[in-house]
Amino acid sequence: MNTKVSIIDYGAGNVASIGNMLHFLGVDYEITSDKEKIMRSERVIFPGQGHFAQAMEKLKQNDLVSFLQDLTASGKEFLGICLGLQVLFEKSEEAPGVEGLKIFKGEVIKFQKGKIPQIGWNEIKVTSANTLLDNEFYYFVNSYFVKPENSNIISSYANYHIDFAASVQYKNITAVQFHPEKSSNAGVKFYKNWLNKGK
């Protein structure tokens, strides 16, 4: 594979492990916050770990809010991971009063049952023949889940005391709640599928 991928560097914690996965797959990538470099790349990965408000504050400090809104609207293949999925929505119960990127309508909700956060392997059920995923186990670390206003963008569900959206898919935007870079062979297959999406 010779796909050029930019991993957006804004202080998220799982950047190195994503880079390791791309290196394993032989993908030419760079970790950068340089907007020109990001726009020149063929594909973009938006990682995320931590708190919704802190992530949005870092995006503001790096002048990346409107940039990400324009990037996702540009048609460039885009992958959001974990908190990188959640901040695509309008708001989160984790940070009342803090606006997300508002790329999708909907909110982020906290689990009410079970041990929080959910940590470990969980099976997903895909909802669309066009999904990049399979009905397999992926690795999750999350206390919150997204609730899109338009349920048609949900490409898979998982269950943690309730059914919740494990991933969304809309045109060039793919975003997952789990960590594919920590999901063994299922994660490898997902990355390969995403790297070939649109080709």
C-alpha positions in Angstrom: 0.0 0.0 0.0 1.2 3.5 -0.8 -1.6 5.5 0.6 -0.5 8.8 2.2 -2.2 9.2 5.5 -2.1 12.1 8.0 -2.8 11.5 11.6 -3.9 14.8 13.1 -1.7 15.7 16.1 -3.6 17.8 18.6 -2.5 16.1 21.8 -4.6 13.0 21.7 -3.2 10.0 23.5 -3.6 7.2 21.0 -1.6 8.7 18.1 1.5 6.4 18.5 -0.5 3.2 18.5 -2.3 4.3 15.3 1.0 5.1 13.7 2.3 1.6 14.7 -0.6 0.0 13.0 -0.1 2.0 9.8 3.6 1.1 9.9 2.7 -2.6 10.3 0.6 -2.2 7.2 3.4 -0.6 5.2 1.5 2.7 4.9 3.2 6.0 4.3 1.9 8.3 7.1 2.8 11.3 9.2 1.7 12.7 12.5 1.1 16.4 12.0 -0.9 19.4 12.9 0.2 21.3 9.8 -3.0 22.1 7.9 -1.3 22.2 4.5 0.2 18.8 5.0 -3.1 17.4 6.1 -4.9 18.7 3.1 -2.2 17.3 0.8 -2.6 13.8 2.2 -5.0 11.3 0.6 -6.6 10.3 3.8 -6.9 11.7 7.3 -7.2 10.0 10.7 -8.6 12.0 13.6 -7.7 10.2 16.9 -9.0 10.8 20.4 -8.8 9.8 24.0 -9.8 11.6 27.1 -12.4 14.3 28.0 -14.8 15.9 25.5 -14.2 19.4 26.8 -10.4 19.1 26.8 -10.4 17.7 23.3 -12.5 20.6 22.0 -10.3 23.1 23.8 -7.2 21.6 22.2 -8.8 21.8 18.8 -9.6 25.5 19.4 -6.1 26.2 20.6 -4.7 24.6 17.4 -7.3 26.5 15.2 -8.6 23.1 14.0 -12.4 23.5 14.6 -13.4 25.1 11.3 -10.6 23.3 9.5 -12.1 19.9 10.5 -15.6 21.0 9.5 -14.3 22.0 6.1 -12.1 18.9 5.8 -15.0 16.5 6.4 -17.1 18.4 3.9 -14.3 18.2 1.3 -14.9 14.6 0.4 -11.5 13.5 1.6 -11.6 10.1 3.3 -11.8 10.7 7.0 -11.6 8.3 10.0 -12.5 9.3 13.5 -11.6 7.0 16.4 -13.1 6.9 19.9 -13.4 10.5 21.2 -12.6 11.4 17.6 -16.1 10.0 16.9 -17.8 11.7 19.8 -16.6 15.3 19.0 -18.2 15.0 15.6 -21.5 15.5 17.3 -23.2 18.6 18.7 -22.8 18.1 22.5 -21.9 15.6 25.2 -23.2 14.8 28.7 -19.5 14.7 29.7 -19.2 18.5 29.1 -22.5 20.4 29.4 -22.4 23.7 27.6 -19.4 22.7 25.4 -20.1 22.5 21.7 -18.7 19.7 19.6 -17.8 20.0 15.9 -21.5 19.7 14.9 -20.7 17.7 11.8 -23.5 15.4 12.8 -26.7 16.2 14.6 -27.0 14.4 17.9 -25.4 14.0 21.3 -23.1 11.9 23.4 -24.7 10.0 26.2 -23.2 8.3 29.3 -23.8 4.7 30.1 -26.1 4.2 33.1 -25.5 0.6 33.9 -22.5 -1.7 34.4 -18.9 -0.9 35.2 -18.0 2.5 33.7 -16.0 2.8 31.6 -16.6 -0.2 29.5 -13.2 -1.7 29.0 -12.5 -4.8 26.8 -13.7 -6.8 23.9 -17.2 -6.4 22.6 -18.9 -7.8 19.6 -20.5 -5.5 17.0 -23.4 -6.1 14.7 -23.2 -4.3 11.3 -26.2 -2.6 9.9 -25.2 -2.1 6.3 -23.8 -4.1 3.4 -21.6 -1.0 2.7 -19.9 -1.1 6.1 -16.1 -1.6 6.4 -16.6 -3.8 9.4 -17.5 -7.4 10.2 -19.6 -8.9 12.9 -16.5 -9.4 15.1 -15.1 -8.4 18.5 -13.3 -5.1 18.8 -11.6 -3.4 21.7 -13.6 -0.7 23.6 -12.7 1.8 26.3 -15.6 4.2 26.7 -18.0 5.7 29.3 -20.1 7.5 26.7 -21.7 6.6 23.3 -23.1 8.7 20.4 -26.8 9.0 19.8 -27.2 10.4 16.2 -30.3 12.2 15.3 -30.2 10.4 12.0 -30.0 6.7 12.8 -29.3 5.9 9.2 -25.7 6.9 9.6 -25.1 4.2 12.2 -23.1 1.4 10.5 -22.8 -1.0 13.5 -24.2 -1.5 17.0 -22.7 -3.1 20.1 -24.4 -3.9 23.4 -23.3 -2.8 26.9 -26.5 -3.3 28.9 -28.2 -1.3 26.1 -27.6 -1.3 22.3 -25.4 1.6 21.3 -23.8 2.9 18.1 -20.4 1.4 17.7 -19.7 3.2 14.4 -21.1 5.6 11.9 -20.6 6.0 8.2 -21.6 8.9 6.0 -20.1 9.5 2.5 -16.4 10.1 3.1 -16.7 10.0 6.9 -16.1 6.9 8.9 -15.9 7.0 12.7 -15.7 4.2 15.3 -16.2 4.1 19.1 -13.8 1.2 19.5 -10.0 1.2 19.0 -9.2 -0.6 15.8 -5.5 -0.2 16.4 -6.0 -2.4 19.6 -8.4 -4.9 18.0 -6.0 -7.5 16.7 -6.8 -9.1 13.3 -10.3 -7.5 13.2 -8.7 -4.1 13.5 -6.1 -4.9 10.9 -8.8 -5.9 8.4 -10.8 -2.8 9.2 -7.8 -0.5 8.5 -7.1 -2.3 5.2 -10.8 -1.9 4.2 -10.7 1.8 5.1 -7.4 2.4 3.3 -9.0 1.0 0.1 -12.3 2.8 0.5 -13.2 4.9 -2.5 -10.6 3.3 -4.7 
